[in-house]
């Protein structure tokens, strides 16, 4: 069954209008994991059930709504206006941590937005390439006329990377047993965010060390090594403000992977309530396998790097060393080799994105009436801090043969699957209220006659 494509103005679609006006608080309190898609079969002895309906894929507008709610442009963030950069005596308050002015639908530390969304359906596997998109309006969606961007942006920014549904091995230990029966099945759309932690990690290093913070990062993973000692001796860093490298990397993972993926998928989860879809957020299959770093499957085709050194947590002798995902060539690349000659160049690239000739503090759209002040009055990252950032990044690479030291540059964690719900299962086994009215009416509102035509097609094919 081929999914339907949008063939008329979005603002004329009554089903979209109803979804757009779905009450927020209802969506929040209606949110449940509803795992049973049309066409699936739940084995076992507790609640065995086989759907008699055929799988029905999400149509283009359903996928577009979910994608744009999850990762679309929302406008320009307001940091240029309401974030304090200096105190009343001109001293830095480190507001220069911002790294992008473009606002997205999910929150992100320093406006970094280092997460890209992948998804797979019956027709292929895709990357929604939003990382380099720059907003130019304070609000991208001001009225119904802007609703067309849902589809136009979805079409313009979605890149097909595979012509088939993604091959995800439904076996242990790749996929947990309780997910094997319904994940990535026909008719479902599976959304998989991937986070580049290096972009914001380098920015965080600059923030932590620059005035007035002066945190002194030392390597507790390597005998408390002090790669930044000369900067403390020069008075730039304060050794009474020690910061463990392991804690710095945990912090960076938490505020990037942990925050961005969760908020992105929560947006989609709530939108699914408004549309009337089933689905749920869950811990995905093993990231390195799905990204393509093992013989199990080609996966998404990411490039992997095998560190030449054992790293801070070397595997036991009986376990093989594991490579780390660094990027999807030409589409989504981490700030580390092989995409940069060395880590000094990668750190320089992050610096240039902020302070270079075409950096965000120099030019481009920004939500402030005093655009020149960002260039003339915001204190930029000090030269010594840039040098210290390069020294620390180079130290990590030289010591561990990778960057970061203790986590992969590209991280896959949680997923969200959306599907049309098999309500008969819940009618049989769950108490009343297991699904709300919008779900109950979804097939009639959005796909009138689809199930009956599908049944007729199946019947004709079997005769």
N, C-alpha and C positions, 0 to 999 in steps of 0.2 A: 504494500500500500504506500503510495507516494503522498507525502504531506502536502497540504494546501498552501498556496502562496498568497500573499496579500495582493489583491487586485483592485482595490478602491481606497480612497482616502481614509486614513485611520480614524479621523474624527467622525466619520460617518458609520463606524462600526459600533453598534449598540452594545455588543459584548465587551468591547474595550472600554466604552463609557461606563458600564456597570462596574468593571474591575477597577477603573480609576477612582470611582467614588465609593469603593468599599470602605467601611469605617476602619480606621487604623486600630482602635482598641479591640474591635471584633477580631481583626486579623491576628493580633497578638495573643488573645485568649483562645482563639480557635486553632492555633498552631499545635499540631500533633504530628508525630511520625505515623504516616499511613503508607505502609510498605507494599501493599498488594496491587500490582498493575493488571490491567486487562490482559487476558491471555496467559497468565502465569498459573503455576501449580505449586501449592504449598504442601510439601510432604510431611510425614510424621503421624503421630497418633493423637496429638492434643487438639488440633484444628485442621485436619486434612481438607483440602479444597482444590478443585481444578476449575478454572474459569472456562465457561463455554463460549465466551465472547472472543473475537479475534483481537490481537493487539492493535491499538490505534495510535499512531505517532502524533506527537505535538505538531501543530501546524506552524507556519512561519511567524505569525504574530505572537503566538504563545511563547516560542523560544526567544523572539526579539524582546518581548516584555521582560522576561526573566533575565536575559543577558544585560539589558540596559539598566534595569533596576539594580543588578549586581555590580556592574563595573563601568557604567556609562558616565559621560561627562554631566555634571550638574551645574557647572558655571565656574566662576572664579572664587577661590577662597578669600576670606576677609582678613587674613593675617596682615596684609600691608597696612590696614587701617587700625585694627584693634589688638595687635600684638606689640607690646613695648620692646623697643630695640635698645633704648638708652635711658638712663635715669635723668633727672633734671640737671645734672652736672656733666652730662655727655658721656658717662661711663657705660660700658657695654652691659646690657642685661641679657645677652646671648640670644636675642630674638632672631639673629641671623642664621639660626639653625634651619630655617625654611629652605626647601630645596626645589619646590615647584609652587606656582600660584594657581595652577589648574585644579579645580575641585572635581572630585569624583563622588559617586553615590556611596562609596564606603569610606570610612575614616581611615587616616593613615598618619603615622608619626612624621612630623616635619613636612607634610604634604608630599611625601616621597612616592607613594603608590608604586611599590615594586612588585605587585602581584598581577599576573596575567591569567585570564580565564580560558581554559580549554574545555571543549565539550564534544561528545560523540553521540550519534543517533544512527538510524538505519541507513542513512545515505552517506555517512562519512565521519571524519574527525576534524575538528577545527580549532584554531586559535583566534581569540578575539584580541586583536593587536591594538591596545590602547595606550601603551607606555609612552609613546611619543606624541600623543594627541594633545593639543593645547587649546584650552578654551579662550574665548574672547568676549564673553558676556558674563555679567554678574549672575544671571539666571538663564540657563539654557531652555528651561521649560516654563514659560510665563503664561501661555494660554493654549487653547486647543490647537491652534495652528502649528504649534511646536511639536505636537504629537507625531507628526510625520517623521521626525528625527528618530523615533524608535525604530522604524524599519530602515530608513535611509542610512543611519549610522551602523545598524546591525549588518546591512549588506556591504557597506563600504569598508568596515573594519574587521570583518570576519574572513580569515584566511583558511582555506581548506588545506590540510596537511596530509590527509589520508583519504582515499576514495572509498573506504569501508569503515564499518564500525570498529572501534578500537578493540584489539585482541587483548583481553584481560584474562589470564588463566584463572579459572574457577576451581582452584585446588589449594589445599593447605601446602605450605604456609603463606602462599601469596595472598589468598583471600580467605577471610575467616569463614568457617562453615555456615554460620547463620546468615551470611550475606550471599551465599552462592546461588540460592534459588531465585532471587529476584533482581540482582544487580546487573545492569547493562543488558537486559533482555530486549527482544524485539518490541518496538513501540515506545521504549523509554528514552529519555534524554539524560545523559549523565554529565554533570558539570564538575570539572576538576581544576581548582585554582593551583597555580605554581608560583612560589615566591622567590624572587632574587633577593637574598639578604645582604649581598655585598654593597649595593647602592646606598642603602641607608646605614649600614654598619660603618662604612668609611665616614659618612657624614656625622654619625654619632661620635666617632673617635675625635673628629675635629671639635665638636661641641664640648665634649667632656674635658678636653685639655685646654681649650682657649680661655682667655680671661672672661669672666672672673672665676671660672670653675677650678682650673688648674689641677684637676685630678691626675694622680701619678699612677699610671698603669704599669703593673709588673706581672710577670708570667709565673703564676702559681702552678702551672702545668709543667714547668721546666725548672724546678729547683729555685723558684722565686727569682728568676733572672730579671735583670733591670736594663732592658734595651734603651730606656729613655733617661738614663742617669745623667747624661750631659746636659739635658734640658732642665733637670732639677738643679744641677750645680750652677747653671747660668741664671737661676731664679725664676724661670718660666713656669715650672711645675712645682707643686707643693708635696713633699714626701710625707707630710702629716695628713694628707688626703689620699691614702693609697686605694687603688682599685684593682681587684684581681682580674686578670684576663679572662678567666673562666666565667666570672660574673658579668663581665662586659659582653661576652658572646651570648650568654643566656638572656641578658636584657635585650640584645639586638634581635634574637630569635623571637622573644615574647612580643615585642612591639611591632614586628613585621609579620612573620608567619602566623603567630598566635592571634594577633589582632586583625590583620587585614583579611585573612581567609574566613575567619569566623563572622566578621561583620558583613563581608560580601555575600556569604551564603545565607546569613540570617535575613538580609534584604530579600533574597530570592525566595526564601522559605515563606516570608510574610506575603510576598506577591503571589505565591502559589495559592494562598488562602483566598486572595481577592479574585483570582482567575477561576478557582474551583478545581485545582489539581491535587493529586496525591503526591507523596514524596517525603523525603527526610534527609537530614544531615547525618553523616556517619564517618567513622574512620575508614579511609579508603584502603584498597589493596596496597601491598608494599610499594612505596614510592619508587625506589630504584628499579624495580621490575617494570612498572608501568611507564616510567620515563624512558626505558630502553637500555638499561645497564647490565642486563643479564642474558644468558642464552634462552631463557624461558620464552621470550617474545620480543619482536622489534620495538614494541611499545610506541611511544611518541617520537622516538628517533633523536633523543637528546645526545649531545656529545658528553662523553665521560672522560675524566682525567684520573690516572692512577698515580697517586703520590709516590715519589721516589723515596720518601722517608716514612718511618712507621707511624708518626703522629703521636699525639698525647695519650691515645688509648689503643695501643697496638693489639691486634687480635691474637688469640692463643695460637700456638704452633699448628694445631689441627684445623684451624679455620682459615679460609682464604682471605687475602687482603681484598678490600672492596674499593672500587673506583668511586669518584664523586661526580655528580651531575654538574656541569658548568654552563650549559646553554643549548639552545636550538639554533644552529648556525644561521646567521642572517636575519633571524626573527626575534630572538629573545636570548640575550647574551649577558652573562655575569661580568662584573667589574673585577676581573682577574685574568691571568693567562689561561688559555692561549689567545684570548681576545685582546689582551694588552701585552706588550713586550715584557713588562714586569709590573710589580705592585706599585712602584713609584708612579708609573704612567697612569695606572688605574686611579690612584688617589688624585693625581693632577686633573684627570677627566672630571671627577666629581667636583673638584674646586672650580674648574672652568664652567661647569654647568651653573654655578652660582655667581662667580665673579669675573668670568672671562668676557671677551668682547661681546658675545651674544648671550651672556648669562642672565639669569632672571632679575638680578638687581640692576642690570644695565639697560635692558630693553624688553619689549614684549608687553602683552596685556597684563594689567595688575589692577586689582579693585581698590584704587586709591585716587583721590583727586590731586594728589601731590606726587606724581610719578617720579620726578627728578630726585625727591628726597631719598628714595631707596638707593640711588647711586651715590648721592653726595653726603648723606648724613648717617646711613647705617654703617657701623664699623665692620669692615670685612675681616675674614679670618686672617690672623696675623701671619706674616711670613714664617716666623719660627714655628707656629702651630702647623702650618702646611708641611714644613720640613719634618717635624716630629711625627706627623701622621704618616708620611712616607717611610720614615725610619721604622715605625712600629709595623706597618703593613709589610714592608720588606723583611723585617725580622720574622714575622709569622710565616711567610712563604719560605724563607731560607731555613727555618728551624723545622717546619713540619711538612714542607713540600706541597702545601695547599693553603688556601685562604677561603674562609676562616680556618682556624686551627682545629676546632672541635665540632663543626657542623658543616653540612654540605652547602655550597653556594646557592644551589637551586633546591627548594624544599617543597615536597608534596605531602599534605597532611590529611585534611578532611575533604569530603565530597558532598555534593547534593544531587540527588536524583529526582526528577520530576516525571510524572506519568499520569495517565488517566486511570482513575481508581476503579477497582472492581468492588462496587458497593454491595453486591450480593454476598460476598464473603462476610462483610461487617454486619449485614442484616442477619446472617445465620449465627455468627459467633459472638458478636459484641453487643453490649447494651445500647439502648437508644442514645443518640447524641454522639456516636462514634465519628460521624462526619456531618458537616453543617449543610445548610440549604444550598449554598452556592455550589458545593460539590455535587449535591443531589441533582441540581438542574444543569450542570455543566454540559453534558453531552447534547442535550436538547438545545441549549443556547448557542453553543459553539460548533457543534458537529451534527446538526439535525440530519437524520437519515443515514449517517455514515455506518453505524453498526448493522442496520438492516441491509444496506448495499453490500457490505463486507460479507455478511452471511450468505447472501445470494450468490456472490462471486465464489465463495468457498463451495457452495452446493453445486454450482454449475461446473466447477473444476473437477468435482468428484464424480460427476455423472459420465 
